[in-house]
């Protein structure tokens, strides 16, 4: 029997159920003390145990029917998308199952076709496509597109149906998707994504997060790690600019605090480049007046 204040060795490194605790002599009163942390109804862990999603997902299965399926953000995380899988954990069970939602756990009662269920490291989850379709119904279009872009970039899907699928690209980061969304929502042309840039001799000089070929305009998002790689980024930017490209850089603060400025600056750059190109287009030669009728031009007669 475990002493009050001492966690049994076999329960120190993982969450455990109330039944497991009782089997080792731990009472509810002991579990309510500072030594333990309640994760949800019937589920506990040592107070100093760091939260580990895989452990938590597996622990909840001990309290669920064997045919429970992880859905929503829990399923998205299992497939490798960067979302929170545990607050709350989301599962689906058959309509007549006894399980109910509780603190830390959301239970949906509906049948999922076998073809929409896959095993991920031994855990049952909805397929990537079904997971994304379900999340798209409850998220804003932008946040759904962030996940679809991430799934494309990770090679989890090759396409996605509907309007969002038509807009989706294998973006390098969620903020790059948000930056592209601002441009599209403002009615600007659709930029290319993750485009290789080359100089006049065909040498690779860098990759553009977003790119407008007609204006040779590169749109970059500077993330939190930009400062850590400042030297390398500056060298890359010099190569790109020396190759004749123009760069506009934006940060998270630009996207969140002054989103209207971004499409305005991009539009201005596109218009300016179009005017420059037009100015350098050589006008067609116009016949001198009088030549068509055979009469000499006054200047020629002078």
C-alpha positions as CSV (number, residue, x, y, z in Angstrom):
1,X,0.0,0.0,0.0
2,X,1.3,3.4,-1.0
3,X,2.1,5.9,1.7
4,X,0.4,9.3,1.7
5,X,2.5,11.8,-0.2
6,X,4.5,9.1,-2.0
7,X,3.7,8.1,-5.6
8,X,4.0,4.4,-6.4
9,X,7.0,3.9,-8.7
10,X,4.9,2.3,-11.5
11,X,2.6,5.4,-11.5
12,X,5.3,8.1,-11.5
13,X,5.9,8.4,-15.3
14,X,2.4,8.2,-16.7
15,X,-1.3,9.2,-16.1
16,X,-3.3,6.5,-14.4
17,X,-7.0,5.7,-13.7
18,X,-8.8,5.8,-10.4
19,X,-9.1,2.0,-10.5
20,X,-5.3,1.7,-10.9
21,X,-4.8,4.1,-8.0
22,X,-7.2,2.1,-5.7
23,X,-5.4,-1.1,-6.6
24,X,-2.2,0.4,-5.2
25,X,-3.9,1.7,-2.0
26,X,-4.4,5.3,-3.0
27,X,-7.7,6.8,-1.7
28,X,-9.6,9.7,-3.2
29,X,-8.5,11.8,-0.2
30,X,-4.8,11.1,-1.0
31,X,-5.4,11.8,-4.7
32,X,-6.9,15.2,-3.8
33,X,-3.6,16.2,-2.1
34,X,-0.7,18.2,-3.5
35,X,1.2,15.1,-4.6
36,X,-1.3,14.3,-7.4
37,X,-3.0,16.2,-10.2
38,X,-6.5,15.4,-11.5
39,X,-6.6,15.4,-15.3
40,X,-10.2,14.6,-15.6
41,X,-12.9,12.5,-14.0
42,X,-11.3,9.2,-13.1
43,X,-7.8,10.1,-14.4
44,X,-4.8,11.3,-12.4
45,X,-1.1,11.8,-12.6
46,X,1.8,12.7,-10.4
47,X,1.8,16.5,-9.7
48,X,5.3,16.9,-11.2
49,X,4.7,14.9,-14.3
50,X,5.1,16.9,-17.5
51,X,2.1,16.6,-19.9
52,X,2.9,14.4,-22.8
53,X,0.1,14.1,-25.4
54,X,0.8,10.5,-26.4
55,X,0.6,9.3,-22.7
56,X,-2.5,11.3,-22.1
57,X,-4.3,10.0,-25.2
58,X,-3.4,6.5,-24.3
59,X,-4.5,6.9,-20.7
60,X,-8.0,8.2,-21.7
61,X,-8.5,5.0,-23.8
62,X,-8.6,3.0,-20.6
63,X,-11.8,4.8,-19.7
64,X,-13.4,4.5,-23.2
65,X,-14.9,1.8,-25.3
66,X,-12.4,-0.2,-27.4
67,X,-13.9,1.2,-30.6
68,X,-13.4,4.9,-29.6
69,X,-11.9,7.0,-32.4
70,X,-9.9,10.2,-31.9
71,X,-11.4,13.1,-33.9
72,X,-11.0,16.8,-34.3
73,X,-7.8,18.4,-33.1
74,X,-6.8,15.2,-31.3
75,X,-6.8,13.4,-34.7
76,X,-5.1,16.3,-36.5
77,X,-2.3,16.1,-33.9
78,X,-1.9,12.4,-34.3
79,X,-1.4,12.9,-38.0
80,X,1.4,15.4,-37.3
81,X,-0.3,18.8,-37.6
82,X,0.7,21.5,-35.1
83,X,-2.4,21.8,-33.0
84,X,-3.3,21.3,-29.3
85,X,-4.6,17.7,-29.0
86,X,-5.5,17.6,-25.3
87,X,-7.5,20.7,-24.3
88,X,-9.9,19.0,-24.6
89,X,-9.3,15.5,-26.0
90,X,-11.9,14.7,-28.7
91,X,-13.3,11.2,-29.4
92,X,-16.2,9.6,-31.2
93,X,-18.0,6.5,-30.0
94,X,-21.0,4.6,-31.3
95,X,-24.4,6.1,-30.7
96,X,-25.4,3.6,-28.0
97,X,-22.1,3.7,-26.1
98,X,-22.1,4.5,-22.4
99,X,-19.3,7.1,-22.5
100,X,-20.1,10.8,-21.8
101,X,-18.1,14.0,-22.0
102,X,-16.3,15.1,-18.8
103,X,-13.6,17.5,-17.8
104,X,-10.8,17.3,-20.3
105,X,-12.7,15.0,-22.7
106,X,-15.4,15.7,-25.4
107,X,-17.3,12.6,-26.5
108,X,-19.4,12.6,-29.7
109,X,-21.9,9.8,-30.4
110,X,-22.0,8.8,-34.0
111,X,-20.8,6.0,-36.2
112,X,-17.8,6.5,-38.4
113,X,-17.4,4.3,-41.5
114,X,-14.4,1.9,-41.3
115,X,-12.9,3.5,-44.4
116,X,-12.6,6.8,-42.5
117,X,-10.6,5.3,-39.6
118,X,-6.9,4.7,-39.5
119,X,-4.4,3.5,-36.9
120,X,-1.7,6.0,-35.9
121,X,0.9,4.3,-33.6
122,X,-1.8,2.0,-32.4
123,X,-4.4,4.7,-31.8
124,X,-7.6,4.9,-33.8
125,X,-8.2,8.2,-35.5
126,X,-10.2,9.7,-38.4
127,X,-8.3,9.9,-41.7
128,X,-6.6,13.2,-42.5
129,X,-9.2,14.1,-45.2
130,X,-12.1,13.4,-42.9
131,X,-10.4,15.2,-40.0
132,X,-9.8,18.3,-42.1
133,X,-13.3,18.3,-43.5
134,X,-14.8,18.2,-40.0
135,X,-12.5,20.9,-38.7
136,X,-13.3,23.1,-41.7
137,X,-16.9,23.1,-40.6
138,X,-16.1,24.6,-37.2
139,X,-13.2,26.9,-38.0
140,X,-13.0,30.1,-39.9
141,X,-11.9,29.7,-43.6
142,X,-8.5,31.2,-42.7
143,X,-7.8,28.8,-39.9
144,X,-9.0,25.8,-41.9
145,X,-6.8,26.9,-44.8
146,X,-3.8,27.0,-42.4
147,X,-4.3,23.3,-41.5
148,X,-4.9,22.3,-45.2
149,X,-1.8,24.1,-46.3
150,X,0.2,22.4,-43.5
151,X,-1.2,19.0,-44.5
152,X,-0.2,19.6,-48.1
153,X,3.3,20.8,-47.1
154,X,3.8,17.6,-44.9
155,X,2.6,15.4,-47.8
156,X,-0.4,14.1,-45.8
157,X,-2.7,15.0,-48.6
158,X,-2.3,15.7,-52.3
159,X,-5.5,17.8,-52.7
160,X,-8.6,19.0,-50.9
161,X,-12.1,19.5,-52.3
162,X,-14.0,22.8,-52.4
163,X,-13.2,26.5,-52.4
164,X,-10.5,26.1,-49.7
165,X,-8.9,23.3,-51.6
166,X,-8.7,25.5,-54.7
167,X,-6.8,28.1,-52.6
168,X,-4.6,25.7,-50.8
169,X,-0.8,25.7,-51.2
170,X,2.1,23.8,-49.4
171,X,3.0,26.8,-47.3
172,X,6.1,26.7,-45.1
173,X,4.3,28.1,-42.0
174,X,0.9,29.1,-40.7
175,X,1.9,32.8,-40.8
176,X,2.8,32.5,-44.4
177,X,-0.7,31.2,-45.1
178,X,-2.2,34.2,-43.2
179,X,0.0,36.6,-45.2
180,X,-1.2,35.0,-48.5
181,X,-4.8,35.2,-47.3
182,X,-4.5,38.9,-46.7
183,X,-3.4,39.4,-50.3
184,X,-6.2,37.2,-51.8
185,X,-8.9,38.8,-49.6
186,X,-7.8,42.2,-50.9
187,X,-8.3,41.1,-54.5
188,X,-4.6,40.9,-55.4
189,X,-3.4,38.3,-57.9
190,X,-2.6,34.8,-56.5
191,X,1.1,34.6,-55.8
192,X,3.3,31.6,-56.4
193,X,4.4,29.7,-53.2
194,X,7.8,28.4,-52.4
195,X,9.3,29.4,-55.8
196,X,12.9,28.9,-56.7
197,X,14.6,32.1,-57.8
198,X,17.6,32.2,-60.2
199,X,19.9,34.9,-61.6
200,X,20.4,35.8,-65.2
201,X,22.8,32.9,-65.6
202,X,20.4,30.3,-64.2
203,X,22.1,30.0,-60.8
204,X,19.9,29.4,-57.8
205,X,19.9,32.4,-55.4
206,X,17.1,31.6,-53.0
207,X,13.5,30.4,-52.5
208,X,10.6,32.9,-52.2
209,X,7.9,32.2,-49.7
210,X,5.4,34.2,-52.0
211,X,6.3,35.5,-55.4
212,X,4.8,37.5,-58.3
213,X,6.8,36.6,-61.4
214,X,5.4,39.4,-63.6
215,X,6.8,42.0,-61.2
216,X,9.8,39.9,-59.9
217,X,8.4,40.7,-56.5
218,X,9.2,38.5,-53.5
219,X,7.0,38.6,-50.4
220,X,8.6,37.3,-47.2
221,X,7.4,36.5,-43.7
222,X,10.0,37.1,-41.0
223,X,9.3,34.7,-38.2
224,X,10.6,34.6,-34.6
225,X,13.8,32.7,-35.8
226,X,14.7,35.5,-38.3
227,X,16.9,37.2,-35.6
228,X,18.8,33.9,-35.0
229,X,19.6,33.4,-38.6
230,X,20.0,37.1,-39.5
231,X,23.4,36.7,-41.1
232,X,22.3,33.9,-43.4
233,X,19.1,35.8,-44.3
234,X,21.0,38.9,-45.1
235,X,23.3,37.1,-47.5
236,X,20.4,35.4,-49.1
237,X,18.6,38.7,-49.5
238,X,21.7,40.3,-51.1
239,X,21.9,37.5,-53.7
240,X,18.1,37.8,-54.5
241,X,18.3,41.6,-54.8
242,X,21.5,41.5,-56.9
243,X,19.7,39.1,-59.3
244,X,17.1,41.8,-60.0
245,X,14.3,40.9,-57.6
246,X,12.5,43.2,-55.2
247,X,11.7,42.0,-51.7
248,X,8.9,43.1,-49.3
249,X,9.2,41.7,-45.8
250,X,6.5,41.5,-43.1
251,X,6.3,40.3,-39.5
252,X,3.7,38.8,-37.2
253,X,3.1,42.3,-35.9
254,X,2.3,43.5,-39.4
255,X,-0.2,40.7,-40.0
256,X,-2.0,41.1,-36.6
257,X,-1.8,44.8,-35.9
258,X,-1.9,46.5,-39.3
259,X,-3.1,43.9,-41.9
260,X,-4.5,46.6,-44.2
261,X,-1.0,48.0,-44.8
262,X,0.3,44.7,-46.3
263,X,-1.9,44.5,-49.5
264,X,-1.6,48.2,-49.9
265,X,2.2,48.0,-50.1
266,X,2.1,44.9,-52.3
267,X,-0.4,46.5,-54.7
268,X,1.8,49.7,-54.9
269,X,4.8,47.6,-55.7
270,X,2.9,45.7,-58.5
271,X,1.6,48.9,-60.0
272,X,5.0,50.5,-59.9
273,X,6.7,47.6,-61.6
274,X,4.0,47.5,-64.3
275,X,4.6,51.2,-65.0
276,X,8.3,50.6,-65.2
277,X,7.9,47.8,-67.6
278,X,5.5,49.9,-69.7
279,X,8.0,52.7,-69.8
280,X,10.7,50.5,-71.2
281,X,8.6,48.9,-73.9
282,X,9.8,50.4,-77.2
283,X,7.0,52.2,-79.0
284,X,6.1,51.0,-82.6
285,X,7.6,53.2,-85.3
286,X,5.0,55.6,-86.8
287,X,5.4,56.6,-90.5
288,X,6.2,60.3,-90.9
289,X,3.3,62.4,-92.0
290,X,3.0,62.7,-95.7
291,X,4.9,59.6,-96.6
292,X,1.8,57.5,-97.1
293,X,0.5,60.0,-99.8
294,X,3.9,60.4,-101.5
295,X,4.4,64.0,-100.4
296,X,7.7,65.0,-98.9
297,X,7.8,65.7,-95.1
298,X,8.3,69.5,-94.4
299,X,11.4,68.8,-92.4
300,X,12.9,66.9,-95.3
301,X,12.3,69.8,-97.7
302,X,13.8,72.3,-95.4
